[in-house]
């Protein structure tokens, strides 16, 4: 369970960073970001696999780039449900989904399988943590 909470907080941080960097995405407060990340997590868990299967031919022809369009549509869906999340248009949602994915990926590299913070050098080089 701590892993899910840690990844939820990471997605919340990614949404906050994206709203700070892009003018077209606005978050009214921290609780709006938490609810937005929860809804995005639910949408990614349930609707994203279905959309990926339905758009498989286009995704194959575009060499997987159509996945970014699916992520943008899910972000637009979340903004339509959460009143504190505002996304101004499709292109903003596309760039926002790219930024959210990038920030989430960077932050998730520091998290282990069980939701604990991993020592960076240990993960990269295999060395032991000198503080242990």
C-alpha positions as CSV (number, residue, x, y, z in Angstrom):
1,X,0.0,0.0,0.0
2,X,2.8,2.5,0.6
3,X,3.9,2.1,-3.0
4,X,0.5,3.2,-4.3
5,X,0.5,6.3,-2.0
6,X,4.0,7.2,-3.0
7,X,3.2,7.0,-6.7
8,X,0.0,9.0,-6.1
9,X,2.1,11.7,-4.4
10,X,4.5,11.6,-7.4
11,X,1.7,12.0,-9.9
12,X,0.3,14.9,-7.7
13,X,3.8,16.6,-7.8
14,X,4.0,16.1,-11.6
15,X,0.6,17.7,-12.1
16,X,1.6,20.7,-9.9
17,X,4.9,21.1,-11.7
18,X,3.1,20.9,-15.1
19,X,0.6,23.5,-14.0
20,X,3.5,25.8,-12.9
21,X,5.3,25.4,-16.2
22,X,2.4,25.6,-18.7
23,X,0.1,28.6,-18.8
24,X,-2.8,26.6,-20.2
25,X,-3.1,24.2,-17.3
26,X,-4.3,25.6,-14.0
27,X,-4.8,24.0,-10.6
28,X,-6.9,25.8,-8.0
29,X,-5.1,24.2,-5.0
30,X,-3.4,21.3,-3.5
31,X,-6.6,19.3,-3.0
32,X,-7.5,19.8,-6.6
33,X,-4.1,18.4,-7.6
34,X,-4.6,15.4,-5.3
35,X,-8.1,14.7,-6.7
36,X,-6.8,15.2,-10.3
37,X,-4.0,12.7,-9.8
38,X,-6.4,10.2,-8.2
39,X,-8.8,10.6,-11.2
40,X,-5.9,10.4,-13.7
41,X,-4.7,7.2,-12.0
42,X,-8.2,5.7,-12.2
43,X,-8.6,6.7,-15.9
44,X,-5.1,5.3,-16.7
45,X,-6.0,2.0,-14.9
46,X,-9.4,1.4,-16.5
47,X,-9.7,3.4,-19.8
48,X,-6.1,3.6,-21.1
49,X,-5.8,-0.2,-21.8
50,X,-9.1,-0.2,-23.7
51,X,-8.2,2.9,-25.7
52,X,-4.8,1.4,-26.5
53,X,-6.4,-1.8,-27.9
54,X,-9.0,0.2,-29.9
55,X,-6.3,2.4,-31.4
56,X,-3.7,-0.3,-32.0
57,X,-3.5,0.1,-35.8
58,X,-3.0,3.8,-35.6
59,X,-0.6,3.3,-32.7
60,X,1.4,0.9,-34.8
61,X,1.4,3.1,-37.9
62,X,2.6,6.1,-35.8
63,X,5.3,4.0,-34.0
64,X,3.6,4.5,-30.7
65,X,3.3,8.3,-30.8
66,X,-0.5,8.1,-30.8
67,X,-0.2,7.1,-27.1
68,X,0.6,10.7,-26.4
69,X,-2.8,11.7,-27.9
70,X,-4.5,9.1,-25.7
71,X,-2.8,10.6,-22.6
72,X,-3.9,14.1,-23.7
73,X,-7.5,12.9,-24.1
74,X,-7.4,11.4,-20.6
75,X,-6.0,14.6,-19.2
76,X,-8.9,16.5,-20.9
77,X,-11.4,14.0,-19.5
78,X,-10.0,14.6,-16.0
79,X,-10.2,18.4,-16.4
80,X,-13.9,18.0,-17.4
81,X,-14.7,16.2,-14.2
82,X,-12.5,18.0,-11.6
83,X,-13.6,21.6,-11.1
84,X,-10.2,22.7,-9.8
85,X,-8.3,21.5,-12.9
86,X,-8.5,23.6,-16.1
87,X,-6.9,22.6,-19.4
88,X,-7.3,25.2,-22.1
89,X,-7.2,23.0,-25.2
90,X,-5.9,19.9,-26.9
91,X,-2.4,21.1,-27.6
92,X,-2.0,22.2,-24.0
93,X,-3.2,18.8,-22.9
94,X,-0.7,17.1,-25.2
95,X,2.2,19.1,-23.9
96,X,0.9,18.8,-20.4
97,X,0.6,15.0,-20.7
98,X,4.2,14.9,-22.0
99,X,5.4,17.0,-19.0
100,X,3.4,14.9,-16.5
101,X,4.9,11.7,-18.0
102,X,8.4,13.1,-17.9
103,X,8.3,14.4,-14.4
104,X,6.6,11.2,-13.2
105,X,9.3,9.1,-14.9
106,X,12.1,11.1,-13.3
107,X,10.6,11.0,-9.8
108,X,9.7,7.3,-10.1
109,X,13.3,6.4,-10.8
110,X,14.0,7.2,-7.2
111,X,11.3,4.9,-5.8
112,X,11.8,1.2,-5.3
113,X,9.2,-1.6,-5.7
114,X,7.7,-1.2,-2.3
115,X,7.4,2.6,-2.4
116,X,10.6,3.4,-0.5
117,X,13.2,5.8,-1.7
118,X,16.1,4.1,-3.3
119,X,19.7,5.2,-2.8
120,X,20.7,6.7,-6.2
121,X,24.3,5.3,-6.4
122,X,23.1,1.9,-5.3
123,X,20.6,1.8,-8.2
124,X,23.1,3.1,-10.8
125,X,26.3,1.4,-9.8
126,X,25.3,-1.4,-7.5
127,X,27.4,0.0,-4.6
128,X,26.2,-0.2,-1.1
129,X,24.8,2.8,0.7
130,X,27.7,4.2,2.9
131,X,25.1,5.3,5.5
132,X,23.9,1.7,6.2
